Amino acid sequence: MTLDESKTDDDILDEEYGVSLITDKKLINYLEGATVDFVESANGGGFEIRTAQSDNGGGCGDSCGGSC
């Protein structure tokens, strides 16, 4: 995941609660029903993605505790 300020023809723009999220069209099926949140912990902060397809509630598996 990266932060980018420009949208290409291969991207989809979604705006919710005043936040814009640009996603590559190839990834949109993996993110259907997902929630994105920014969380802070003792180790710092980062984006947490919770997908409907995830078994453990995290978007990237046990390797990072569900926070990417």
PyMOL CGO cylinders between C-alpha atoms (Angstrom):
from pymol import cmd
from pymol.cgo import CYLINDER

trace = [
    CYLINDER, 0.00, 0.00, 0.00, 1.33, 3.43, -0.89, 0.3, 1, 1, 1, 1, 1, 1,
    CYLINDER, 1.33, 3.43, -0.89, 0.06, 6.96, -0.62, 0.3, 1, 1, 1, 1, 1, 1,
    CYLINDER, 0.06, 6.96, -0.62, -0.44, 8.60, -3.98, 0.3, 1, 1, 1, 1, 1, 1,
    CYLINDER, -0.44, 8.60, -3.98, -2.02, 11.86, -5.02, 0.3, 1, 1, 1, 1, 1, 1,
    CYLINDER, -2.02, 11.86, -5.02, -2.86, 11.00, -8.61, 0.3, 1, 1, 1, 1, 1, 1,
    CYLINDER, -2.86, 11.00, -8.61, -5.41, 8.65, -10.18, 0.3, 1, 1, 1, 1, 1, 1,
    CYLINDER, -5.41, 8.65, -10.18, -4.75, 6.66, -13.36, 0.3, 1, 1, 1, 1, 1, 1,
    CYLINDER, -4.75, 6.66, -13.36, -7.19, 5.02, -15.77, 0.3, 1, 1, 1, 1, 1, 1,
    CYLINDER, -7.19, 5.02, -15.77, -6.55, 1.70, -13.96, 0.3, 1, 1, 1, 1, 1, 1,
    CYLINDER, -6.55, 1.70, -13.96, -7.80, 3.08, -10.63, 0.3, 1, 1, 1, 1, 1, 1,
    CYLINDER, -7.80, 3.08, -10.63, -11.16, 3.39, -8.90, 0.3, 1, 1, 1, 1, 1, 1,
    CYLINDER, -11.16, 3.39, -8.90, -11.86, 6.38, -6.64, 0.3, 1, 1, 1, 1, 1, 1,
    CYLINDER, -11.86, 6.38, -6.64, -14.03, 5.87, -3.56, 0.3, 1, 1, 1, 1, 1, 1,
    CYLINDER, -14.03, 5.87, -3.56, -14.89, 8.69, -1.18, 0.3, 1, 1, 1, 1, 1, 1,
    CYLINDER, -14.89, 8.69, -1.18, -16.30, 7.96, 2.29, 0.3, 1, 1, 1, 1, 1, 1,
    CYLINDER, -16.30, 7.96, 2.29, -16.60, 10.30, 5.29, 0.3, 1, 1, 1, 1, 1, 1,
    CYLINDER, -16.60, 10.30, 5.29, -14.41, 12.93, 3.60, 0.3, 1, 1, 1, 1, 1, 1,
    CYLINDER, -14.41, 12.93, 3.60, -11.60, 10.47, 2.84, 0.3, 1, 1, 1, 1, 1, 1,
    CYLINDER, -11.60, 10.47, 2.84, -10.64, 9.52, -0.71, 0.3, 1, 1, 1, 1, 1, 1,
    CYLINDER, -10.64, 9.52, -0.71, -9.30, 6.03, -1.37, 0.3, 1, 1, 1, 1, 1, 1,
    CYLINDER, -9.30, 6.03, -1.37, -7.83, 5.13, -4.77, 0.3, 1, 1, 1, 1, 1, 1,
    CYLINDER, -7.83, 5.13, -4.77, -7.62, 1.42, -5.55, 0.3, 1, 1, 1, 1, 1, 1,
    CYLINDER, -7.62, 1.42, -5.55, -6.22, -0.40, -8.56, 0.3, 1, 1, 1, 1, 1, 1,
    CYLINDER, -6.22, -0.40, -8.56, -9.04, -2.09, -10.49, 0.3, 1, 1, 1, 1, 1, 1,
    CYLINDER, -9.04, -2.09, -10.49, -7.18, -5.43, -10.27, 0.3, 1, 1, 1, 1, 1, 1,
    CYLINDER, -7.18, -5.43, -10.27, -7.42, -5.39, -6.46, 0.3, 1, 1, 1, 1, 1, 1,
    CYLINDER, -7.42, -5.39, -6.46, -11.00, -4.24, -6.01, 0.3, 1, 1, 1, 1, 1, 1,
    CYLINDER, -11.00, -4.24, -6.01, -12.40, -7.81, -5.74, 0.3, 1, 1, 1, 1, 1, 1,
    CYLINDER, -12.40, -7.81, -5.74, -10.07, -8.53, -2.80, 0.3, 1, 1, 1, 1, 1, 1,
    CYLINDER, -10.07, -8.53, -2.80, -11.25, -5.41, -0.98, 0.3, 1, 1, 1, 1, 1, 1,
    CYLINDER, -11.25, -5.41, -0.98, -14.99, -5.87, -1.44, 0.3, 1, 1, 1, 1, 1, 1,
    CYLINDER, -14.99, -5.87, -1.44, -16.57, -5.35, 1.98, 0.3, 1, 1, 1, 1, 1, 1,
    CYLINDER, -16.57, -5.35, 1.98, -13.26, -4.33, 3.58, 0.3, 1, 1, 1, 1, 1, 1,
    CYLINDER, -13.26, -4.33, 3.58, -12.73, -1.60, 6.15, 0.3, 1, 1, 1, 1, 1, 1,
    CYLINDER, -12.73, -1.60, 6.15, -9.62, 0.58, 6.31, 0.3, 1, 1, 1, 1, 1, 1,
    CYLINDER, -9.62, 0.58, 6.31, -8.62, 2.26, 9.57, 0.3, 1, 1, 1, 1, 1, 1,
    CYLINDER, -8.62, 2.26, 9.57, -5.53, 4.02, 10.89, 0.3, 1, 1, 1, 1, 1, 1,
    CYLINDER, -5.53, 4.02, 10.89, -4.45, 2.54, 14.22, 0.3, 1, 1, 1, 1, 1, 1,
    CYLINDER, -4.45, 2.54, 14.22, -1.74, 3.55, 16.65, 0.3, 1, 1, 1, 1, 1, 1,
    CYLINDER, -1.74, 3.55, 16.65, 0.09, 1.20, 19.00, 0.3, 1, 1, 1, 1, 1, 1,
    CYLINDER, 0.09, 1.20, 19.00, 3.24, 1.12, 21.10, 0.3, 1, 1, 1, 1, 1, 1,
    CYLINDER, 3.24, 1.12, 21.10, 5.14, 0.16, 17.93, 0.3, 1, 1, 1, 1, 1, 1,
    CYLINDER, 5.14, 0.16, 17.93, 3.84, 3.15, 15.95, 0.3, 1, 1, 1, 1, 1, 1,
    CYLINDER, 3.84, 3.15, 15.95, 0.88, 3.63, 13.65, 0.3, 1, 1, 1, 1, 1, 1,
    CYLINDER, 0.88, 3.63, 13.65, -0.31, 2.24, 10.38, 0.3, 1, 1, 1, 1, 1, 1,
    CYLINDER, -0.31, 2.24, 10.38, -3.26, 1.30, 8.24, 0.3, 1, 1, 1, 1, 1, 1,
    CYLINDER, -3.26, 1.30, 8.24, -5.30, -1.75, 9.20, 0.3, 1, 1, 1, 1, 1, 1,
    CYLINDER, -5.30, -1.75, 9.20, -7.35, -3.45, 6.51, 0.3, 1, 1, 1, 1, 1, 1,
    CYLINDER, -7.35, -3.45, 6.51, -10.06, -5.88, 7.56, 0.3, 1, 1, 1, 1, 1, 1,
    CYLINDER, -10.06, -5.88, 7.56, -11.45, -7.92, 4.71, 0.3, 1, 1, 1, 1, 1, 1,
    CYLINDER, -11.45, -7.92, 4.71, -14.48, -10.14, 4.49, 0.3, 1, 1, 1, 1, 1, 1,
    CYLINDER, -14.48, -10.14, 4.49, -12.25, -12.88, 3.03, 0.3, 1, 1, 1, 1, 1, 1,
    CYLINDER, -12.25, -12.88, 3.03, -9.79, -12.81, 5.95, 0.3, 1, 1, 1, 1, 1, 1,
    CYLINDER, -9.79, -12.81, 5.95, -9.94, -15.64, 8.48, 0.3, 1, 1, 1, 1, 1, 1,
    CYLINDER, -9.94, -15.64, 8.48, -8.34, -13.68, 11.33, 0.3, 1, 1, 1, 1, 1, 1,
    CYLINDER, -8.34, -13.68, 11.33, -9.87, -10.24, 10.76, 0.3, 1, 1, 1, 1, 1, 1,
    CYLINDER, -9.87, -10.24, 10.76, -6.61, -8.74, 9.49, 0.3, 1, 1, 1, 1, 1, 1,
    CYLINDER, -6.61, -8.74, 9.49, -5.94, -7.76, 5.94, 0.3, 1, 1, 1, 1, 1, 1,
    CYLINDER, -5.94, -7.76, 5.94, -2.44, -9.20, 5.63, 0.3, 1, 1, 1, 1, 1, 1,
    CYLINDER, -2.44, -9.20, 5.63, -2.35, -12.27, 7.84, 0.3, 1, 1, 1, 1, 1, 1,
    CYLINDER, -2.35, -12.27, 7.84, -0.55, -13.11, 11.06, 0.3, 1, 1, 1, 1, 1, 1,
    CYLINDER, -0.55, -13.11, 11.06, 2.81, -11.78, 9.91, 0.3, 1, 1, 1, 1, 1, 1,
    CYLINDER, 2.81, -11.78, 9.91, 1.94, -8.24, 10.96, 0.3, 1, 1, 1, 1, 1, 1,
    CYLINDER, 1.94, -8.24, 10.96, -0.93, -8.85, 13.35, 0.3, 1, 1, 1, 1, 1, 1,
    CYLINDER, -0.93, -8.85, 13.35, -3.46, -7.61, 10.82, 0.3, 1, 1, 1, 1, 1, 1,
    CYLINDER, -3.46, -7.61, 10.82, -1.89, -4.15, 10.52, 0.3, 1, 1, 1, 1, 1, 1,
    CYLINDER, -1.89, -4.15, 10.52, -0.07, -3.11, 7.35, 0.3, 1, 1, 1, 1, 1, 1,
]
cmd.load_cgo(trace, "trace")
